Amino acid sequence: MKIQICLLAMLTAWGLPVLAQQKTSNLPVFEAHDLTAENMFSVNIEGPNFDKSGNFYVVNFKQDGTVGKINTKTGTGEIFVTLPDSSVANGIHFNSKGTMFLPDFIRHNVLTVDMKTKKIAVFVHSDKFNQPNDLCINSKDQIFVTDPKWADNTGQLWRIDPKNRQLVLLEANMGTTNGIELSPDEKTLYVNESVQRKIWKYRVDKAGNISHKTLFASFPDYGFDGMKCDKVGNLYVARWGKGVIAVLSPKGKLIQEIPLKGKQCSNLVFGDKDGKTVYVTLQDRKCVEIFRVNIPGRKFE
């Protein structure tokens, strides 16, 4: 016991996450802990996600324009790829084949990364894009894209069909579109507007078309960023500036707010084998925090 206490004290003194010495499954629920040390990422830390093998990735590791591969046991990391042409990704997503997709808000692209060769390619480019921000991908590999224009607090919503890479404008003249997520049955699409502090929901048909736009929830203060659903359809929303993850029921009722150590939470993802650990990126602390939950993410069995 004395040896363990000394080791934990040394880790704290070195600025390393104490979490590395604990089993994630043993952590109390809804209590935030550091996975990585502070300042491991740029201020644009975003887009946490896992590949099929359980490897964990976060964009802008050490500097903008990179994708970092992070060890979830030690909190350490390495650069997985560096993007060409001054591109900077704002998220990480995987389709059913395991290909990595990156919204590139600098070059108006959606990029792909071959996970075996690490070859980076442009999947879709459009001068009609403002700043591709976040994606969600359904089981048919259709991609839904939020596209804010921060300069005037407006935004757009797109769909990309995988076979022909056709870019379909679903809605224009929105607020600052940011976080986006599908319900577990993929029949509802949630899109938030950061500046306007509104979350909208749409019906999604089998072709990926949206209809019946309805205000799902709104808040009087702070901002929004990434969103993810759990298996029963509760929506976890990053409240940027407040430093909490708000949990909303499928009817839009606020169930709880999970406090974080940092304030500028940019995105989140469910991970680990049981899907009950939530990984959150923090832009003010430039690190990753985690907390445990009772219900796994929507993609977990």
Contacts in CASP RR format, 6 or more apart in sequence:
PFRMAT RR
TARGET T0000
AUTHOR 0000-0000-0000
METHOD contacts of the structure
MODEL  1
MKIQICLLAMLTAWGLPVLAQQKTSNLPVFEAHDLTAENMFSVNIEGPNF
DKSGNFYVVNFKQDGTVGKINTKTGTGEIFVTLPDSSVANGIHFNSKGTM
FLPDFIRHNVLTVDMKTKKIAVFVHSDKFNQPNDLCINSKDQIFVTDPKW
ADNTGQLWRIDPKNRQLVLLEANMGTTNGIELSPDEKTLYVNESVQRKIW
KYRVDKAGNISHKTLFASFPDYGFDGMKCDKVGNLYVARWGKGVIAVLSP
KGKLIQEIPLKGKQCSNLVFGDKDGKTVYVTLQDRKCVEIFRVNIPGRKF
E
4 21 0 8 1.000
7 21 0 8 1.000
8 18 0 8 1.000
8 21 0 8 1.000
11 17 0 8 1.000
11 18 0 8 1.000
11 20 0 8 1.000
11 21 0 8 1.000
12 18 0 8 1.000
15 37 0 8 1.000
15 38 0 8 1.000
16 37 0 8 1.000
16 75 0 8 1.000
17 33 0 8 1.000
17 34 0 8 1.000
17 35 0 8 1.000
17 36 0 8 1.000
17 37 0 8 1.000
17 75 0 8 1.000
18 33 0 8 1.000
18 34 0 8 1.000
19 27 0 8 1.000
19 33 0 8 1.000
19 34 0 8 1.000
19 35 0 8 1.000
19 75 0 8 1.000
19 290 0 8 1.000
20 73 0 8 1.000
20 74 0 8 1.000
20 75 0 8 1.000
24 72 0 8 1.000
24 272 0 8 1.000
24 277 0 8 1.000
24 290 0 8 1.000
24 292 0 8 1.000
25 272 0 8 1.000
25 274 0 8 1.000
25 276 0 8 1.000
25 292 0 8 1.000
27 33 0 8 1.000
27 290 0 8 1.000
27 291 0 8 1.000
27 292 0 8 1.000
28 292 0 8 1.000
29 291 0 8 1.000
29 292 0 8 1.000
29 293 0 8 1.000
29 294 0 8 1.000
30 256 0 8 1.000
30 258 0 8 1.000
30 291 0 8 1.000
30 292 0 8 1.000
30 293 0 8 1.000
31 291 0 8 1.000
31 292 0 8 1.000
32 258 0 8 1.000
32 259 0 8 1.000
32 260 0 8 1.000
32 261 0 8 1.000
32 280 0 8 1.000
32 289 0 8 1.000
32 290 0 8 1.000
32 291 0 8 1.000
33 289 0 8 1.000
33 290 0 8 1.000
33 291 0 8 1.000
34 261 0 8 1.000
34 287 0 8 1.000
34 288 0 8 1.000
34 289 0 8 1.000
34 290 0 8 1.000
35 70 0 8 1.000
35 72 0 8 1.000
35 75 0 8 1.000
35 279 0 8 1.000
35 287 0 8 1.000
35 288 0 8 1.000
35 289 0 8 1.000
35 290 0 8 1.000
36 70 0 8 1.000
36 75 0 8 1.000
36 76 0 8 1.000
36 77 0 8 1.000
36 287 0 8 1.000
36 288 0 8 1.000
37 75 0 8 1.000
37 287 0 8 1.000
38 285 0 8 1.000
38 286 0 8 1.000
38 287 0 8 1.000
39 285 0 8 1.000
39 286 0 8 1.000
39 287 0 8 1.000
40 61 0 8 1.000
40 62 0 8 1.000
40 77 0 8 1.000
40 286 0 8 1.000
40 287 0 8 1.000
41 58 0 8 1.000
41 60 0 8 1.000
41 61 0 8 1.000
41 62 0 8 1.000
41 281 0 8 1.000
41 286 0 8 1.000
41 287 0 8 1.000
42 60 0 8 1.000
42 62 0 8 1.000
42 63 0 8 1.000
42 64 0 8 1.000
42 286 0 8 1.000
43 283 0 8 1.000
43 286 0 8 1.000
44 59 0 8 1.000
44 60 0 8 1.000
44 64 0 8 1.000
44 88 0 8 1.000
44 90 0 8 1.000
44 283 0 8 1.000
45 58 0 8 1.000
45 59 0 8 1.000
45 60 0 8 1.000
45 266 0 8 1.000
45 281 0 8 1.000
45 282 0 8 1.000
45 283 0 8 1.000
45 286 0 8 1.000
45 287 0 8 1.000
45 288 0 8 1.000
46 58 0 8 1.000
46 59 0 8 1.000
46 60 0 8 1.000
46 89 0 8 1.000
46 90 0 8 1.000
46 91 0 8 1.000
46 266 0 8 1.000
46 267 0 8 1.000
46 281 0 8 1.000
46 283 0 8 1.000
47 58 0 8 1.000
47 59 0 8 1.000
47 89 0 8 1.000
47 90 0 8 1.000
47 91 0 8 1.000
47 92 0 8 1.000
47 266 0 8 1.000
47 267 0 8 1.000
47 269 0 8 1.000
47 281 0 8 1.000
48 56 0 8 1.000
48 57 0 8 1.000
48 58 0 8 1.000
48 92 0 8 1.000
48 267 0 8 1.000
48 268 0 8 1.000
48 269 0 8 1.000
48 279 0 8 1.000
48 280 0 8 1.000
48 281 0 8 1.000
48 288 0 8 1.000
49 56 0 8 1.000
49 57 0 8 1.000
49 91 0 8 1.000
49 92 0 8 1.000
49 93 0 8 1.000
49 94 0 8 1.000
49 269 0 8 1.000
50 56 0 8 1.000
50 57 0 8 1.000
50 269 0 8 1.000
50 271 0 8 1.000
51 57 0 8 1.000
51 94 0 8 1.000
51 98 0 8 1.000
51 100 0 8 1.000
51 115 0 8 1.000
52 94 0 8 1.000
52 98 0 8 1.000
55 69 0 8 1.000
56 69 0 8 1.000
56 70 0 8 1.000
56 71 0 8 1.000
56 72 0 8 1.000
56 279 0 8 1.000
57 67 0 8 1.000
57 68 0 8 1.000
57 69 0 8 1.000
57 70 0 8 1.000
57 80 0 8 1.000
57 92 0 8 1.000
57 100 0 8 1.000
58 67 0 8 1.000
58 68 0 8 1.000
58 70 0 8 1.000
58 92 0 8 1.000
58 281 0 8 1.000
58 288 0 8 1.000
59 65 0 8 1.000
59 66 0 8 1.000
59 67 0 8 1.000
59 68 0 8 1.000
59 88 0 8 1.000
59 89 0 8 1.000
59 90 0 8 1.000
59 91 0 8 1.000
59 92 0 8 1.000
59 102 0 8 1.000
60 66 0 8 1.000
60 88 0 8 1.000
60 89 0 8 1.000
61 67 0 8 1.000
61 68 0 8 1.000
61 69 0 8 1.000
61 70 0 8 1.000
61 77 0 8 1.000
61 78 0 8 1.000
61 79 0 8 1.000
61 80 0 8 1.000
62 79 0 8 1.000
64 88 0 8 1.000
65 82 0 8 1.000
65 83 0 8 1.000
65 86 0 8 1.000
65 87 0 8 1.000
65 88 0 8 1.000
65 89 0 8 1.000
66 79 0 8 1.000
66 80 0 8 1.000
66 81 0 8 1.000
66 82 0 8 1.000
66 83 0 8 1.000
67 79 0 8 1.000
67 80 0 8 1.000
67 81 0 8 1.000
67 82 0 8 1.000
67 83 0 8 1.000
67 89 0 8 1.000
67 92 0 8 1.000
67 100 0 8 1.000
67 102 0 8 1.000
67 113 0 8 1.000
68 77 0 8 1.000
68 78 0 8 1.000
68 79 0 8 1.000
68 80 0 8 1.000
69 77 0 8 1.000
69 78 0 8 1.000
69 79 0 8 1.000
69 80 0 8 1.000
70 76 0 8 1.000
70 77 0 8 1.000
70 288 0 8 1.000
71 77 0 8 1.000
72 272 0 8 1.000
72 279 0 8 1.000
75 288 0 8 1.000
80 118 0 8 1.000
81 113 0 8 1.000
81 118 0 8 1.000
81 120 0 8 1.000
83 89 0 8 1.000
83 102 0 8 1.000
83 104 0 8 1.000
83 111 0 8 1.000
83 120 0 8 1.000
84 120 0 8 1.000
85 107 0 8 1.000
86 106 0 8 1.000
86 107 0 8 1.000
87 102 0 8 1.000
87 104 0 8 1.000
87 106 0 8 1.000
87 107 0 8 1.000
87 109 0 8 1.000
87 111 0 8 1.000
88 104 0 8 1.000
88 105 0 8 1.000
88 106 0 8 1.000
89 102 0 8 1.000
89 103 0 8 1.000
89 104 0 8 1.000
89 105 0 8 1.000
89 111 0 8 1.000
90 102 0 8 1.000
90 103 0 8 1.000
90 104 0 8 1.000
90 105 0 8 1.000
90 131 0 8 1.000
90 132 0 8 1.000
90 133 0 8 1.000
90 134 0 8 1.000
91 102 0 8 1.000
91 103 0 8 1.000
91 134 0 8 1.000
91 135 0 8 1.000
91 267 0 8 1.000
92 100 0 8 1.000
92 101 0 8 1.000
92 102 0 8 1.000
93 100 0 8 1.000
93 101 0 8 1.000
93 102 0 8 1.000
93 135 0 8 1.000
93 136 0 8 1.000
93 137 0 8 1.000
93 143 0 8 1.000
94 100 0 8 1.000
94 101 0 8 1.000
94 137 0 8 1.000
95 101 0 8 1.000
95 137 0 8 1.000
95 141 0 8 1.000
95 143 0 8 1.000
95 162 0 8 1.000
96 139 0 8 1.000
96 141 0 8 1.000
97 141 0 8 1.000
98 115 0 8 1.000
99 112 0 8 1.000
99 113 0 8 1.000
99 114 0 8 1.000
99 115 0 8 1.000
100 112 0 8 1.000
100 113 0 8 1.000
100 115 0 8 1.000
101 110 0 8 1.000
101 111 0 8 1.000
101 112 0 8 1.000
101 113 0 8 1.000
101 123 0 8 1.000
101 135 0 8 1.000
101 137 0 8 1.000
101 143 0 8 1.000
102 110 0 8 1.000
102 111 0 8 1.000
102 112 0 8 1.000
102 113 0 8 1.000
103 109 0 8 1.000
103 110 0 8 1.000
103 111 0 8 1.000
103 132 0 8 1.000
103 133 0 8 1.000
103 134 0 8 1.000
103 135 0 8 1.000
103 145 0 8 1.000
104 110 0 8 1.000
104 111 0 8 1.000
104 132 0 8 1.000
105 131 0 8 1.000
105 132 0 8 1.000
105 133 0 8 1.000
107 125 0 8 1.000
108 125 0 8 1.000
108 126 0 8 1.000
108 127 0 8 1.000
108 129 0 8 1.000
108 130 0 8 1.000
108 131 0 8 1.000
108 132 0 8 1.000
109 122 0 8 1.000
109 123 0 8 1.000
109 124 0 8 1.000
109 125 0 8 1.000
109 129 0 8 1.000
109 132 0 8 1.000
110 122 0 8 1.000
110 123 0 8 1.000
110 124 0 8 1.000
110 125 0 8 1.000
110 132 0 8 1.000
110 135 0 8 1.000
110 143 0 8 1.000
110 145 0 8 1.000
110 160 0 8 1.000
111 120 0 8 1.000
111 121 0 8 1.000
111 122 0 8 1.000
111 123 0 8 1.000
112 120 0 8 1.000
112 121 0 8 1.000
112 122 0 8 1.000
112 123 0 8 1.000
113 119 0 8 1.000
113 120 0 8 1.000
114 121 0 8 1.000
123 160 0 8 1.000
123 165 0 8 1.000
124 160 0 8 1.000
124 165 0 8 1.000
124 167 0 8 1.000
126 167 0 8 1.000
128 167 0 8 1.000
128 169 0 8 1.000
129 147 0 8 1.000
129 158 0 8 1.000
130 147 0 8 1.000
130 148 0 8 1.000
130 149 0 8 1.000
130 154 0 8 1.000
130 155 0 8 1.000
130 156 0 8 1.000
131 147 0 8 1.000
131 148 0 8 1.000
131 149 0 8 1.000
131 150 0 8 1.000
132 145 0 8 1.000
132 146 0 8 1.000
132 147 0 8 1.000
133 145 0 8 1.000
133 146 0 8 1.000
133 147 0 8 1.000
133 148 0 8 1.000
133 177 0 8 1.000
133 178 0 8 1.000
133 179 0 8 1.000
134 145 0 8 1.000
134 146 0 8 1.000
134 178 0 8 1.000
134 179 0 8 1.000
134 180 0 8 1.000
134 226 0 8 1.000
134 267 0 8 1.000
135 143 0 8 1.000
135 144 0 8 1.000
135 145 0 8 1.000
135 146 0 8 1.000
135 180 0 8 1.000
136 143 0 8 1.000
136 144 0 8 1.000
136 180 0 8 1.000
136 181 0 8 1.000
136 182 0 8 1.000
136 189 0 8 1.000
137 143 0 8 1.000
137 144 0 8 1.000
138 144 0 8 1.000
138 182 0 8 1.000
138 186 0 8 1.000
138 204 0 8 1.000
138 208 0 8 1.000
139 186 0 8 1.000
140 162 0 8 1.000
140 208 0 8 1.000
141 162 0 8 1.000
142 159 0 8 1.000
142 160 0 8 1.000
142 161 0 8 1.000
142 162 0 8 1.000
142 208 0 8 1.000
143 159 0 8 1.000
143 160 0 8 1.000
143 162 0 8 1.000
144 157 0 8 1.000
144 158 0 8 1.000
144 159 0 8 1.000
144 170 0 8 1.000
144 180 0 8 1.000
144 182 0 8 1.000
144 189 0 8 1.000
145 157 0 8 1.000
145 158 0 8 1.000
145 159 0 8 1.000
145 160 0 8 1.000
145 180 0 8 1.000
146 155 0 8 1.000
146 156 0 8 1.000
146 157 0 8 1.000
146 177 0 8 1.000
146 178 0 8 1.000
146 179 0 8 1.000
146 180 0 8 1.000
146 191 0 8 1.000
147 155 0 8 1.000
147 156 0 8 1.000
147 157 0 8 1.000
147 158 0 8 1.000
147 177 0 8 1.000
148 154 0 8 1.000
148 155 0 8 1.000
148 175 0 8 1.000
148 176 0 8 1.000
148 177 0 8 1.000
148 178 0 8 1.000
148 194 0 8 1.000
149 155 0 8 1.000
149 156 0 8 1.000
149 176 0 8 1.000
150 176 0 8 1.000
153 175 0 8 1.000
153 176 0 8 1.000
153 195 0 8 1.000
153 196 0 8 1.000
154 173 0 8 1.000
154 174 0 8 1.000
154 175 0 8 1.000
154 176 0 8 1.000
155 172 0 8 1.000
155 173 0 8 1.000
155 174 0 8 1.000
155 175 0 8 1.000
155 176 0 8 1.000
155 177 0 8 1.000
155 193 0 8 1.000
156 169 0 8 1.000
156 171 0 8 1.000
156 172 0 8 1.000
156 174 0 8 1.000
156 177 0 8 1.000
157 169 0 8 1.000
157 170 0 8 1.000
157 171 0 8 1.000
157 174 0 8 1.000
157 177 0 8 1.000
157 180 0 8 1.000
157 191 0 8 1.000
157 210 0 8 1.000
158 167 0 8 1.000
158 168 0 8 1.000
158 169 0 8 1.000
158 170 0 8 1.000
159 167 0 8 1.000
159 168 0 8 1.000
159 170 0 8 1.000
159 208 0 8 1.000
160 166 0 8 1.000
160 167 0 8 1.000
160 168 0 8 1.000
161 168 0 8 1.000
170 209 0 8 1.000
170 210 0 8 1.000
171 210 0 8 1.000
171 213 0 8 1.000
174 191 0 8 1.000
174 193 0 8 1.000
175 193 0 8 1.000
175 195 0 8 1.000
175 196 0 8 1.000
176 193 0 8 1.000
176 194 0 8 1.000
176 195 0 8 1.000
176 196 0 8 1.000
177 191 0 8 1.000
177 192 0 8 1.000
177 193 0 8 1.000
178 192 0 8 1.000
178 193 0 8 1.000
178 194 0 8 1.000
178 224 0 8 1.000
178 225 0 8 1.000
178 226 0 8 1.000
179 190 0 8 1.000
179 191 0 8 1.000
179 192 0 8 1.000
179 194 0 8 1.000
179 224 0 8 1.000
179 225 0 8 1.000
179 226 0 8 1.000
179 227 0 8 1.000
180 189 0 8 1.000
180 190 0 8 1.000
180 191 0 8 1.000
180 192 0 8 1.000
180 226 0 8 1.000
180 227 0 8 1.000
181 189 0 8 1.000
181 190 0 8 1.000
181 226 0 8 1.000
181 227 0 8 1.000
181 228 0 8 1.000
181 229 0 8 1.000
181 235 0 8 1.000
182 188 0 8 1.000
182 189 0 8 1.000
182 190 0 8 1.000
182 204 0 8 1.000
182 229 0 8 1.000
182 298 0 8 1.000
183 189 0 8 1.000
183 190 0 8 1.000
183 229 0 8 1.000
183 233 0 8 1.000
183 250 0 8 1.000
183 298 0 8 1.000
184 229 0 8 1.000
184 231 0 8 1.000
184 232 0 8 1.000
184 233 0 8 1.000
184 298 0 8 1.000
186 204 0 8 1.000
187 203 0 8 1.000
187 204 0 8 1.000
188 201 0 8 1.000
188 202 0 8 1.000
188 203 0 8 1.000
188 204 0 8 1.000
189 201 0 8 1.000
189 202 0 8 1.000
189 204 0 8 1.000
189 210 0 8 1.000
190 199 0 8 1.000
190 200 0 8 1.000
190 201 0 8 1.000
190 216 0 8 1.000
190 227 0 8 1.000
190 229 0 8 1.000
190 235 0 8 1.000
191 199 0 8 1.000
191 200 0 8 1.000
191 201 0 8 1.000
191 202 0 8 1.000
192 198 0 8 1.000
192 199 0 8 1.000
192 200 0 8 1.000
192 224 0 8 1.000
192 226 0 8 1.000
192 227 0 8 1.000
192 237 0 8 1.000
193 199 0 8 1.000
193 200 0 8 1.000
193 224 0 8 1.000
194 223 0 8 1.000
194 224 0 8 1.000
194 225 0 8 1.000
194 240 0 8 1.000
195 223 0 8 1.000
197 218 0 8 1.000
197 219 0 8 1.000
197 220 0 8 1.000
197 221 0 8 1.000
197 222 0 8 1.000
197 223 0 8 1.000
197 224 0 8 1.000
198 215 0 8 1.000
198 217 0 8 1.000
198 218 0 8 1.000
199 215 0 8 1.000
199 216 0 8 1.000
199 217 0 8 1.000
199 218 0 8 1.000
199 224 0 8 1.000
199 227 0 8 1.000
199 235 0 8 1.000
199 237 0 8 1.000
199 248 0 8 1.000
200 213 0 8 1.000
200 214 0 8 1.000
200 215 0 8 1.000
200 216 0 8 1.000
201 213 0 8 1.000
201 214 0 8 1.000
201 216 0 8 1.000
202 210 0 8 1.000
202 211 0 8 1.000
202 212 0 8 1.000
202 213 0 8 1.000
202 214 0 8 1.000
203 210 0 8 1.000
203 211 0 8 1.000
203 212 0 8 1.000
204 210 0 8 1.000
205 211 0 8 1.000
216 235 0 8 1.000
216 248 0 8 1.000
216 252 0 8 1.000
217 248 0 8 1.000
217 252 0 8 1.000
217 254 0 8 1.000
219 239 0 8 1.000
219 246 0 8 1.000
221 242 0 8 1.000
222 239 0 8 1.000
222 240 0 8 1.000
222 241 0 8 1.000
222 242 0 8 1.000
223 239 0 8 1.000
223 240 0 8 1.000
223 241 0 8 1.000
223 242 0 8 1.000
224 237 0 8 1.000
224 238 0 8 1.000
224 239 0 8 1.000
224 240 0 8 1.000
225 238 0 8 1.000
225 239 0 8 1.000
225 240 0 8 1.000
225 265 0 8 1.000
225 266 0 8 1.000
225 267 0 8 1.000
226 237 0 8 1.000
226 238 0 8 1.000
226 266 0 8 1.000
226 267 0 8 1.000
226 268 0 8 1.000
227 235 0 8 1.000
227 236 0 8 1.000
227 237 0 8 1.000
227 238 0 8 1.000
227 268 0 8 1.000
228 235 0 8 1.000
228 236 0 8 1.000
228 268 0 8 1.000
228 269 0 8 1.000
228 270 0 8 1.000
228 278 0 8 1.000
228 297 0 8 1.000
228 298 0 8 1.000
229 235 0 8 1.000
229 236 0 8 1.000
229 297 0 8 1.000
229 298 0 8 1.000
230 236 0 8 1.000
230 270 0 8 1.000
230 293 0 8 1.000
230 295 0 8 1.000
230 296 0 8 1.000
230 297 0 8 1.000
230 298 0 8 1.000
231 295 0 8 1.000
231 296 0 8 1.000
231 297 0 8 1.000
231 298 0 8 1.000
231 300 0 8 1.000
232 250 0 8 1.000
232 295 0 8 1.000
233 249 0 8 1.000
233 250 0 8 1.000
233 298 0 8 1.000
234 247 0 8 1.000
234 248 0 8 1.000
234 249 0 8 1.000
234 250 0 8 1.000
234 255 0 8 1.000
234 295 0 8 1.000
235 247 0 8 1.000
235 248 0 8 1.000
235 250 0 8 1.000
235 252 0 8 1.000
236 245 0 8 1.000
236 246 0 8 1.000
236 247 0 8 1.000
236 268 0 8 1.000
236 278 0 8 1.000
237 245 0 8 1.000
237 246 0 8 1.000
237 247 0 8 1.000
237 248 0 8 1.000
238 245 0 8 1.000
238 265 0 8 1.000
238 266 0 8 1.000
238 267 0 8 1.000
238 268 0 8 1.000
238 280 0 8 1.000
239 245 0 8 1.000
239 246 0 8 1.000
239 257 0 8 1.000
239 265 0 8 1.000
240 264 0 8 1.000
240 265 0 8 1.000
240 266 0 8 1.000
240 283 0 8 1.000
241 263 0 8 1.000
241 264 0 8 1.000
241 265 0 8 1.000
242 257 0 8 1.000
242 263 0 8 1.000
243 259 0 8 1.000
243 260 0 8 1.000
243 262 0 8 1.000
243 263 0 8 1.000
243 264 0 8 1.000
243 265 0 8 1.000
244 257 0 8 1.000
244 258 0 8 1.000
244 259 0 8 1.000
244 260 0 8 1.000
244 265 0 8 1.000
245 257 0 8 1.000
245 258 0 8 1.000
245 260 0 8 1.000
245 265 0 8 1.000
245 268 0 8 1.000
245 278 0 8 1.000
245 280 0 8 1.000
245 291 0 8 1.000
246 254 0 8 1.000
246 256 0 8 1.000
246 257 0 8 1.000
247 254 0 8 1.000
247 255 0 8 1.000
247 256 0 8 1.000
247 257 0 8 1.000
247 258 0 8 1.000
248 254 0 8 1.000
248 255 0 8 1.000
249 255 0 8 1.000
258 278 0 8 1.000
258 291 0 8 1.000
260 280 0 8 1.000
260 282 0 8 1.000
260 289 0 8 1.000
260 291 0 8 1.000
261 282 0 8 1.000
261 285 0 8 1.000
261 289 0 8 1.000
262 282 0 8 1.000
262 284 0 8 1.000
262 285 0 8 1.000
262 289 0 8 1.000
263 282 0 8 1.000
263 284 0 8 1.000
264 282 0 8 1.000
264 283 0 8 1.000
264 284 0 8 1.000
264 285 0 8 1.000
265 280 0 8 1.000
265 281 0 8 1.000
265 282 0 8 1.000
265 283 0 8 1.000
266 281 0 8 1.000
266 282 0 8 1.000
266 283 0 8 1.000
267 280 0 8 1.000
267 281 0 8 1.000
268 278 0 8 1.000
268 279 0 8 1.000
268 280 0 8 1.000
268 281 0 8 1.000
269 278 0 8 1.000
269 279 0 8 1.000
270 276 0 8 1.000
270 277 0 8 1.000
270 278 0 8 1.000
270 279 0 8 1.000
270 293 0 8 1.000
270 296 0 8 1.000
270 297 0 8 1.000
270 298 0 8 1.000
270 299 0 8 1.000
270 300 0 8 1.000
271 277 0 8 1.000
271 278 0 8 1.000
271 279 0 8 1.000
271 297 0 8 1.000
271 300 0 8 1.000
274 296 0 8 1.000
274 300 0 8 1.000
275 296 0 8 1.000
275 297 0 8 1.000
275 300 0 8 1.000
276 292 0 8 1.000
276 293 0 8 1.000
276 294 0 8 1.000
276 295 0 8 1.000
276 296 0 8 1.000
276 297 0 8 1.000
277 290 0 8 1.000
277 291 0 8 1.000
277 292 0 8 1.000
277 293 0 8 1.000
278 290 0 8 1.000
278 291 0 8 1.000
278 292 0 8 1.000
278 293 0 8 1.000
279 288 0 8 1.000
279 289 0 8 1.000
279 290 0 8 1.000
280 288 0 8 1.000
280 289 0 8 1.000
280 290 0 8 1.000
280 291 0 8 1.000
281 288 0 8 1.000
282 288 0 8 1.000
282 289 0 8 1.000
END
